[in-house]
């Protein structure tokens, strides 16, 4: 306020030289004439009046003001000697207030070693003002300690001290603790004295087992031995868990745990530690979205059904997964009608190409066929999280679920995306909109297809200006797993993203592909090109050969001209009675616009405990039931492989075939001349397919 009043001396006083107001703050001609017209002296009267006001309030004007305004914290005058009897202009020799807390300091603070910069005047800081009073803001001269960084301002002589920055690459160290019960956020389940006694008893048993494990000569046991502080942490963690999870059962649970460890032998203690370490490793791997490097899955499962290939196919009709009631989960049991397709097309025209991004959920506009200026999508690049959300483990005392984080970057939900792409992308799921682009087709009859044939197939999709479209189709024979069809597909819309992270299809695969619709002609051309390549070095895999395991992506592949051509190639090897085997077949069948009545979906064969729409992933099912890792990336391998996924789904179905055949044998089924025959005593009930349907 005083600074504002002081600036009034630039406004002419309405009364002029006849002003009789004592201490008028406005400008008068007499002030200029008395000062001799010297510049800078016309405001002396205003300053004097301002100082007078300050003196009346009991503040020392010299200690509370500077050239820019009043000080933040004026100092109360202690005597009459602090008051000024005449005006004195402020000079630049007065110390300036220290910088505010949020002021950006010199880069010297980031130096790991303490740095001290001296002030210009003999490296000393004045503690008195030009008016004889002490400066309440002057800092005493200090010596930089080895644990802090000190920087002096050369203009003011004021030193700022701050602790050194901790290196960001240093992992946090757990704080040492004493063997004393931790403080609980909620009320304790029992008295502190009881908690101390029970904690000491638990620690005593843990210490006994740890000391006995120390005596072991096995080098592996040395890694399981706890230090004294780690034993205290372990006991405290256990006690807190008992006190926060079901605290009403605290006494019973902790006493049972003490008794259990009292009866525990060293060998059992060793097994328990190994199992706990394994669970922790798996939890960390699941949270990061990666598999542990030293995963002890054991050897791959050997599947022995006791049947030959044709007999295994015969069992499949008892494993069919009906989808008549699963339309709400994406399956299309009946093709959309013409009215539904017309309505979907009208809606697309009315929307003007506006869609919701499948990754970042923002709105954008897509232009099939490109806009006049060549643009495919609007709203700039897409920033998104490629990993899914997961719940972290709950902390001690936490009752609700853990924090939700992204597997890709371990950032909490709501943080900006960690990955970006040039275009926004979208996915169409409504059957009517899918049929508006490519009509659905039912599998036509085919007399050339053998009766004892089953096909495992998988599709890979990429993003285009028409949504998510088919870009690769692979089919393998069941149960052998040998390849029967593997082609790249040219989508209808312009490609926005090949989705290589999941599809495994790269730009070089498209460039090196042989673009021929005829499979025989494509195989001949590929064989000729590979013979030329083998002149210098051996290629990774045969172009037209069949593979029964591993990845099937080749250097050169056939690429058909449209999804309709790929569908025709699949129709050439199946009939309506041919079982189609896969994982998440609603996505594959919808991408190809196929309505097939005979399917076996491993999602329905191995349902999630929570039921649809929650489902088990193919990768998790392969690890759990086959002891096999699939969809493993690294060492130049990117994304999924449709051939590998198709064979994995076939192996999972073979496990169900073996289990079903054992059940049928107990019911009296038998083999007669290579055919599975019904039990004689209950032929009517056994012939009822619904009795044996697993879906």
MIDRENSE-608418 format. One record per residue (C-alpha): residue in one letter; x, y, z. Coordinates in steps of 0.1 Angstrom, whole numbers, plus 5000, padded with zeros to 4 digits. Layout:
N
aXYZ
...
//
This chain:
695
x500050005000
x502850245008
x504450184974
x501150284957
x500850594978
x504450684970
x503750674933
x501050954937
x503751214935
x503651184897
x500051324896
x499651704897
x497751834928
x494452004918
x495152284943
x498552364928
x500852574948
x497952694970
x497652344985
x497452365023
x497251995030
x499951885054
x502151615038
x500251605004
x501451324983
x500551484950
x502951684927
x503452054932
x505352314912
x507052444943
x508752114948
x510452134914
x511452504919
x512852434953
x514852144940
x516252354912
x514652144885
x517151864890
x515851534878
x514951284904
x514351544931
x510651614924
x509651304943
x511551404975
x508451554990
x506451234984
x509151025000
x509351255030
x505651235035
x505750865031
x508450835056
x506451045079
x503550815077
x505750525084
x507150705115
x503750765128
x502950395125
x506050315146
x508150155118
x511650245108
x511350375072
x514850295064
x514549925074
x511249855058
x511550005023
x513849984994
x513850114958
x511049894947
x508649904977
x508149815013
x509849515028
x507949195033
x508349195071
x508849555085
x510849575116
x509449755147
x511450055158
x513050025192
x513850395198
x513650745186
x517150725172
x515750495145
x513450765131
x514650995104
x514551375108
x515151455072
x514651275039
x517451085023
x517150914989
x517550544988
x520750414972
x521650084956
x524150014984
x521349865005
x521249485006
x518349334986
x515949085001
x516948724997
x515348534967
x511948364973
x511847994981
x510547904946
x513248094928
x515347884904
x518747854919
x522047824902
x523047504884
x525847474909
x523347314933
x523147004912
x526846944916
x527546644938
x530246834958
x529747134980
x530447464961
x530947804977
x531048124956
x532348434974
x530748774973
x532649054956
x533549244988
x536249035004
x533848735006
x531948895034
x528248985039
x527349305055
x524949265085
x524149635088
x522049875067
x523350205053
x521350375080
x523150215109
x520549955118
x521049575116
x519749405085
x517349145097
x517748945064
x521448925063
x522748565067
x525748495088
x528848365071
x528847985071
x531247725061
x529947465037
x529647125054
x530346805035
x526746705036
x525347025020
x525847244990
x526347624996
x525947884969
x526548254974
x524748524954
x527448754941
x524949054940
x523649024975
x526248824994
x523548595007
x524248225007
x521647965001
x522247625016
x520447305005
x521146935009
x522846754979
x520646574954
x520446204958
x521346014926
x518245904908
x519745564900
x520145464936
x517445214948
x515745304980
x517145125011
x514844975036
x515045155070
x516544945098
x514044865125
x514144735161
x512244425173
x509344635184
x505744615171
x505044875144
x502445145148
x499145045132
x496845295115
x493845115129
x493345005165
x495544735177
x493944385181
x495544345216
x497644535241
x501144645232
x502644415259
x501044115243
x502244215209
x505744245221
x505643895237
x504243735207
x506643915183
x509643795204
x508343435204
x507843445166
x511343595161
x512843335184
x511543045162
x512643215130
x516043275144
x516342905154
x515542785119
x517843045104
x520742935127
x520242575118
x520242665081
x523542835085
x525142515095
x524342355061
x527242305037
x525042335006
x525942644987
x522342694977
x521342715014
x523743005019
x521543214997
x518543145018
x520143255051
x518743585066
x520843855082
x519743965117
x518044275104
x516244075077
x514943835104
x513544135123
x511844255091
x510443915084
x508943885120
x507544245118
x505944175084
x504343865097
x503044035129
x501644325110
x499844095085
x498243915114
x497244245131
x495744405100
x494144115081
x491243985102
x492444145134
x489743955154
x491643635148
x495043795156
x495843585187
x494843255172
x496643315139
x499943435153
x500043165180
x499342895153
x502143045132
x504543035162
x503642675169
x504042585132
x507542725131
x508342555164
x507542215149
x509142295115
x512242115104
x515142275085
x514242085053
x510642205055
x511842555062
x514042535031
x511142425009
x509042705023
x511642975015
x512142844980
x508442844973
x508043194987
x510943324966
x509343164935
x505943324942
x507643664946
x509443624914
x506343524895
x504443824910
x507144064900
x507243914865
x503443934862
x503444304873
x506044394847
x504344184820
x507443974814
x508143604821
x510843514846
x514143404830
x514643114853
x511042984852
x510842624865
x508042504843
x509542164837
x509741984804
x506942034778
x503941814784
x503741504762
x500241454750
x499241084746
x495541034739
x495840664730
x494140734697
x495340794661
x494741114642
x491341014627
x490040884660
x491041214678
x489041404652
x486041174659
x486141274696
x486041644686
x482241634679
x481841584717
x483941894725
x482142144703
x481442484719
x478042614709
x477842984704
x474043024698
x473743214731
x477043404730
x476143684705
x476643944733
x480243834736
x481143904700
x480243574683
x478043594652
x475943284649
x473643434622
x474643684595
x473144034598
x470144114577
x470044354548
x468044604568
x470644604596
x473444654570
x471644944554
x471145114588
x474845074596
x475845234563
x473545524569
x475045574604
x478545574590
x477645834564
x476046054591
x479146024614
x481346184587
x484145944596
x484446034633
x485645744655
x486945684690
x490645584692
x491045224703
x494245314722
x493945664738
x490045684736
x490146034720
x487846134691
x489246174656
x488246164620
x489345894595
x489345934557
x489145614537
x490645674504
x492445984518
x491346344520
x492046584492
x495346684508
x496346324514
x495546314551
x494345974565
x493446084601
x493046394621
x493946514656
x497646454654
x499746174669
x498345924694
x499945884728
x498845574746
x499845284769
x500344954751
x500244754783
x497144664802
x496244784837
x496844574868
x496344604905
x499444634927
x499744444959
x497944594989
x500144755016
x499944665052
x496644785067
x495044865033
x491544725030
x490644824994
x492344704962
x495844814953
x496745094929
x496145034892
x499245064870
x500144994834
x502244694827
x504144864799
x505745144820
x504545074856
x502945414857
x499745474877
x496445494858
x495745844844
x499445924835
x500146034799
x500945754774
x504445614773
x504245524735
x503045724705
x502045654669
x501545874639
x497845794636
x494845724659
x493245394652
x489845234657
x488144894658
x484644794646
x482844524666
x479244564655
x478344284631
x476144514610
x479044754605
x481444474597
x478944344571
x478644684556
x482344664545
x482444284536
x479244074538
x479343764561
x479243424544
x478343084557
x480642794550
x479542634518
x479342254513
x482542094500
x482541734489
x486341734484
x487041774521
x487741444540
x485341364568
x488141314593
x489641654590
x489941934616
x491642274611
x493342494636
x493542844624
x494543194636
x494343544621
x496543844627
x494944194623
x496144544616
x494544894618
x493345064586
x491145344577
x488245094577
x488944964612
x490844654622
x491244424592
x492744084584
x496444094574
x497543734579
x495843394579
x497343064590
x495742714591
x497242394604
x496142034604
x494841884636
x496341704655
x499641694636
x500042074636
x501542084600
x500942394580
x498242384553
x497742754546
x499743064554
x499143384535
x499443764540
x496343964531
x495944304515
x493344494535
x490644714519
x491445034537
x494745224538
x497045084565
x497445304596
x499345054617
x500344694611
x500044634648
x503444454647
x503644444685
x500944174684
x500544064647
x504244004641
x503844144605
x506544394596
x506844624566
x509644414551
x507344114551
x504844314530
x507644434506
x509144084502
x505843904497
x504843744464
x501543904454
x499743624437
x496243484445
x496943134431
x498642924459
x500342684434
x501742974414
x502843154445
x504642844458
x506542804425
x507643164425
x508743154462
x510642834456
x512542994427
x513343304447
x514643104477
x516842894455
x518543224444
x518843334480
x520443004490
x523343074467
x524943294493
x523543174526
x520942934539
x517543094546
x515743074579
x512842854566
x511242714535
x508742914517
x506242644507
x507242384532
x505242284562
x506242344598
x504942154628
x506342364656
x507842704665
x507243024645
x506243014609
x506943364596
x509143324565
x511243564546
x508943544516
x505243464518
x502243464495
x500143784497
x496543764483
x494744074469
x491844094494
x490243934525
x487643774502
x490343584484
x491843464517
x488343344528
x487943154495
x491242974502
x490042874536
x486642754522
x488542534498
x489942324527
x486842304550
x483242214550
x480442304574
x481041984593
x484842054597
x485742154632
x487542494633
x489842514664
x491242834678
x491543074707
x489043364707
x487443254675
x484943534675
x487743774665
x489143554637
x485743454622
x484543814623
x487743944606
x487143694578
x483343744579
x482643374583
x479643204599
x480742854608
x478542614627
x481242374640
x483842544662
x485942454692
x487142764711
x489742714739
x488343024756
x485142824762
x486942494768
x489142654795
x486742914810
x487843174834
x486543134870
x484743474867
x483043374834
x482643574802
x483643834792
x486743764814
x488843504797
x492143324800
x494943424776
x496443164753
x499943234766
x498843164802
x496942854792
x500042724773
x502242784803
x499842624828
x498742314808
x501542254783
x504642384801
x505342584770
x506242944764
x504643104733
x504443464720
x507943524734
x509643834719
x513243924717
x516343854696
x514744014665
x511443844671
x508444074673
x504844014681
x502743694679
x502943424653
x499643294639
x501042954632
x502442914667
x499143024682
x497142784660
x499242484671
x499142584708
x495342594706
x495342254689
x497542104717
x495142244743
x492242074726
x494241744724
x494441754762
x490741774764
x490441494738
x492541264761
x490441354791
x487141304772
x488340964759
x489140844794
x485640944805
x484040764775
x486040454783
x484640444818
x481140474802
x481740164780
x482840314747
x485340114727
x487340094695
x486139854668
x487839854634
x489440194640
x486040344648
x484640454681
x481540254689
x478740324714
x478340124746
x475639854741
x473839894774
x473140264770
x473340324733
x470440574733
x471840804760
x475440774747
x474440874712
x472941194725
x475541464717
x474241704743
x475241454770
x478841484759
x479041844750
x481642024771
x480442374762
//
